[in-house]
Amino acid sequence: MRKEFSYIQGYPLIQVVLIGPRDKIRMLALIDSGADYSLFSLEVAEKLRIPVEKGKRVSLQGVAGQPFTGFLHEVPVQVEDITLKCKIVFSKVQATLLGRNNFFLPFLITFNEKHQKVIVEKQK
């Protein structure tokens, strides 16, 4: 699989499907090479019916250096025809982003700033 996504409003956003125990959500998520973990809000976990507090409690630090707490879960994430278990932190922070810690592993991700595209390729 090799897919080019055009930036949306100047950002590398891609369509993903998060799959919970009983529900799934299709949404845009930012591909963030500066983020250690994928990060989504508590509202997303609620819609997926994920019991947030059963996850591993983790402390993270945002861009501005502000610490925050979240709960780490492994959640199936689908991009096009590929589904992978992704480590996602759910927190009060209003974010929808895909970070390096394991979302990037199966893919070669190229940011083409000049043409405002992100290329996601399945690695062999």
C-alpha positions in Angstrom: 0.0 0.0 0.0 1.2 3.5 -0.9 -1.1 6.3 -0.3 -0.7 10.1 -0.7 -2.7 12.4 1.5 -3.0 16.1 0.7 -2.6 18.3 3.7 -5.8 19.7 5.1 -5.6 23.4 6.1 -1.8 23.1 6.0 -1.5 20.0 8.2 -0.7 16.3 7.5 -4.0 14.8 8.5 -5.2 11.4 7.4 -8.4 9.5 7.7 -8.2 6.6 10.2 -10.7 4.3 11.8 -10.3 3.6 15.5 -11.9 0.3 16.5 -13.2 -0.2 20.0 -14.7 -3.2 21.8 -18.2 -2.4 20.5 -18.0 0.7 18.2 -15.6 2.3 15.7 -15.0 5.9 14.7 -13.8 7.3 11.5 -11.9 10.5 12.0 -9.0 12.7 10.8 -5.8 12.4 12.8 -2.6 14.5 12.6 0.6 12.5 11.8 2.9 14.0 14.4 6.6 12.9 14.1 7.3 14.9 17.3 4.9 12.9 19.5 6.0 9.8 21.3 2.5 8.4 21.6 -0.7 8.6 19.7 -3.0 10.8 21.7 -6.8 11.1 21.6 -9.3 12.7 23.9 -11.4 11.0 26.6 -14.4 11.7 24.4 -13.1 9.4 21.7 -12.5 6.6 24.2 -16.0 7.1 25.5 -17.5 6.9 22.0 -15.4 3.7 21.4 -16.7 2.3 24.8 -13.1 1.9 26.1 -12.9 1.7 29.9 -10.2 4.4 30.0 -9.1 4.0 33.6 -8.3 0.3 33.1 -5.4 1.4 30.9 -1.9 2.0 32.2 -1.6 5.4 33.8 1.2 7.5 32.1 2.5 11.0 32.6 3.4 12.9 29.5 4.6 16.4 28.7 3.1 18.6 26.0 4.9 21.0 23.6 4.7 23.8 26.0 6.2 21.7 28.7 2.9 21.2 30.6 2.7 17.8 32.2 -0.5 15.8 31.9 -1.8 12.3 32.7 -3.4 9.8 30.4 -4.3 6.2 30.1 -2.4 3.9 27.6 -4.4 1.3 25.6 -3.8 -0.8 22.6 -6.4 0.0 20.0 -6.8 -1.3 16.5 -6.4 1.5 14.0 -7.2 1.1 10.3 -5.5 3.2 7.6 -6.8 2.3 4.2 -6.6 -1.6 4.1 -4.1 -2.0 6.9 -5.2 -2.5 10.5 -2.6 -2.4 13.3 -2.7 -2.4 17.1 -1.7 1.1 18.1 -0.6 2.4 21.5 -2.9 5.3 22.2 -3.0 7.5 25.3 -6.5 8.9 26.1 -6.5 12.1 28.2 -8.3 15.3 28.9 -6.1 17.0 26.2 -8.1 17.7 23.2 -6.0 16.0 20.5 -6.3 13.6 17.6 -2.7 12.7 16.7 -0.7 9.7 15.6 2.7 9.5 17.3 5.9 7.5 16.7 5.5 4.8 19.3 4.3 2.1 17.1 2.1 3.9 14.6 5.1 4.7 12.5 6.6 1.2 12.7 4.9 -0.6 9.7 5.1 2.5 7.5 7.6 4.7 5.7 6.2 8.1 6.2 7.3 11.0 4.0 6.3 14.6 4.6 6.4 16.6 1.4 6.1 20.2 2.6 6.6 21.8 -0.8 3.6 20.0 -2.3 1.6 19.8 1.0 1.4 16.0 1.0 2.2 13.2 3.3 3.0 9.8 1.8 2.2 6.6 3.8 3.8 3.4 2.5 3.6 0.0 4.0 7.2 -1.3 4.5 8.2 -4.7 3.3 
